[in-house]
């Protein structure tokens, strides 16, 4: 991964293989998988109203929605948004 020209290709292939295996095993066991856009603003999107907080910093652990006033805990909110976007 130190070679910048090869790092992206190597990293992408490892993630592809992980996804392929998860999809295969889910189908084999009667489950299903879904993928969302890697750039989806899941942490920045309010889980209540859908407002996007563009000023959210990486160090912020919770934030107050300026639209609906709900308090969003960054990781829990992101997990809920990913579940909804993934169809769960």
C-alpha positions as CSV (number, residue, x, y, z in Angstrom):
1,X,0.0,0.0,0.0
2,X,3.1,2.3,0.1
3,X,3.1,2.5,-3.7
4,X,0.6,5.3,-4.5
5,X,0.0,4.1,-8.0
6,X,-1.0,0.6,-6.9
7,X,-2.6,1.4,-3.5
8,X,-6.0,2.3,-4.9
9,X,-6.2,-0.8,-7.1
10,X,-5.1,-3.1,-4.3
11,X,-7.5,-1.5,-1.8
12,X,-10.4,-1.6,-4.2
13,X,-9.8,-5.3,-5.1
14,X,-9.8,-6.3,-1.4
15,X,-13.0,-4.5,-0.7
16,X,-14.6,-6.0,-3.8
17,X,-13.6,-9.5,-2.6
18,X,-15.1,-8.9,0.8
19,X,-18.4,-7.7,-0.7
20,X,-18.5,-10.6,-3.1
21,X,-18.0,-13.1,-0.2
22,X,-20.7,-11.4,1.9
23,X,-23.2,-11.4,-1.0
24,X,-22.5,-15.1,-1.7
25,X,-22.9,-16.1,1.9
26,X,-26.0,-14.1,2.4
27,X,-27.6,-15.7,-0.7
28,X,-26.5,-19.2,0.5
29,X,-28.2,-18.6,3.9
30,X,-31.4,-17.0,2.5
31,X,-30.4,-13.4,3.2
32,X,-29.7,-10.4,0.9
33,X,-27.3,-7.6,0.8
34,X,-27.5,-4.0,-0.5
35,X,-25.0,-1.3,-1.1
36,X,-25.3,2.5,-0.7
37,X,-23.2,5.3,-2.3
38,X,-19.9,5.6,-0.5
39,X,-20.2,9.4,-0.5
40,X,-23.7,9.4,1.1
41,X,-23.7,12.0,3.9
42,X,-25.2,9.6,6.4
43,X,-23.6,11.3,9.5
44,X,-24.6,14.8,8.3
45,X,-28.2,14.0,7.5
46,X,-30.9,14.4,10.2
47,X,-32.7,11.1,10.8
48,X,-35.9,12.9,11.6
49,X,-36.4,15.5,8.7
50,X,-33.6,14.8,6.2
51,X,-31.9,18.2,6.6
52,X,-28.1,18.0,5.8
53,X,-25.7,19.7,8.2
54,X,-22.9,20.8,5.9
55,X,-20.9,22.4,8.8
56,X,-20.6,19.1,10.8
57,X,-16.9,18.4,11.7
58,X,-15.3,15.1,12.2
59,X,-14.7,15.9,15.9
60,X,-18.4,16.6,16.5
61,X,-20.1,13.7,18.3
62,X,-23.6,15.1,18.4
63,X,-25.4,18.0,16.7
64,X,-28.7,19.8,16.9
65,X,-30.7,20.0,13.7
66,X,-31.4,23.6,12.6
67,X,-34.6,22.5,10.9
68,X,-36.5,20.3,13.3
69,X,-34.5,20.7,16.5
70,X,-33.7,17.1,17.1
71,X,-30.5,16.1,18.8
72,X,-28.5,13.7,16.5
73,X,-25.8,11.4,17.9
74,X,-23.4,11.1,15.0
75,X,-22.7,7.4,14.8
76,X,-26.2,6.2,15.8
77,X,-27.8,8.7,13.3
78,X,-25.5,7.5,10.6
79,X,-26.3,3.8,11.3
80,X,-30.1,4.6,11.0
81,X,-29.6,6.5,7.8
82,X,-27.6,3.7,6.2
83,X,-30.2,1.2,7.2
84,X,-33.0,3.3,5.6
85,X,-31.0,4.0,2.5
86,X,-30.0,0.4,2.1
87,X,-33.7,-0.6,2.2
88,X,-33.8,-2.1,5.7
